[in-house]
Amino acid sequence: MPTITDAPEPQTPADMHGMAAHFIVLNIAPGAEAEDAVRDFFGGAAGLVRSVGRRLPERQLRMAVGIGARAWDRLFGAPRPAGLHEFKALRGDKHHAPSTPGDMLLHIRADSEDMCFELAMLCMRALGDAVQPVDEVHGFRYFDARAMIGFVDGVENPEGREAEEAVLIGDEDAPFAGGTYVIVQKYLHDMAAWNQLSSEEQERVIGRTKADNLELADDIKPSNSHVALNVVEDDDGNEMAILRGNLPFANASRGEFGTYFIGYARDPAVTELMLTNMFIGRPPGNYDRLLDFSTAVTGTLFFVPSAELLESLAEGNPLA
């Protein structure tokens, strides 16, 4: 599917291939000059991606630019995308998913770290003092798409037409068609506690086998396994999908090991339902056991406009 490098086609990803990624969350500085600079950046973002991407096109450089609810209201006013709101914090009996600040998201990915770095550097140079850093994580592909805990991640990602239908806004919010919503969370893992579990017990936590990545049979898979609670269905029993771009990150000298969750969806309520199942439980109290070893430390929701709309936002809200 086309990406921002092919503007004015959608910048929304329909695949999550890439060996490296930078996840950058920013706040917009006070003042009208900062607002003008951010709008200018939206207009020139596609050009920055093309500038870097054409050096080594085989490394598949991509970028999605997300806008938070407060930033949208501040920069553009009404109308606002129908599903855009601040991330809703979740507090279960034992675990908490916090809501943390974020006006902008830069999700940069490629098949090499240097391409991500170069684009990130140019973006920050273009934004300058107009933004303030909130969080930055550099993710990497770990062997055969393993998470830091040793299991393959993103197994159930939709592909092709199914991915487009799961991710891209359609006629239900026609002025913002071609865009999407994305929720990001940074999780830190207690690897010492995790590694104390046997491989068989880890498989029960996840709901899949570790070596060959097969889902456990329904009569074996616990109801509080990660897999069991991440399957959600609509009123007609059809499974609802999101597109994940999760990657592990680590700092071995500090003993920091984690997973950066990033989930794209046509309707953020789908991702929110999955997270509710994890933190509150289905039924309440039957929470995702993986959370006993993984702590969410951030949580933010963004609207990702199509590349055509992103570029037009340089002049303000074209829909007003």
Secondary structure, DSSP 8 states (H G I E B T S, - for coil): ---GGGTTS----S----SEEEEEEEEE-SSHHHHHHHHHHHHHHHHHHHHHHTTSGGG--EEEEEE-HHHHHHHT-SS--TT------EE-SS-EE-----SEEEEEEESSHHHHHHHHHHHHHHHGGGEEEEEEEEEE--TTTB-TTSSB--TT---HHHHHHHHS--GGGGGGTT-EEEEEEEEEE-HHHHHTS-HHHHHHHHTB-TTT--B--TTTS-TTSHHHHT-EE-TTS-EE--EE--EEEEEGGGTEEEEEEEEEESSHHHHHHHHHHHHTTTTTT---GGGGTEEE---EEEEE--HHHHHHGGGS-TT-
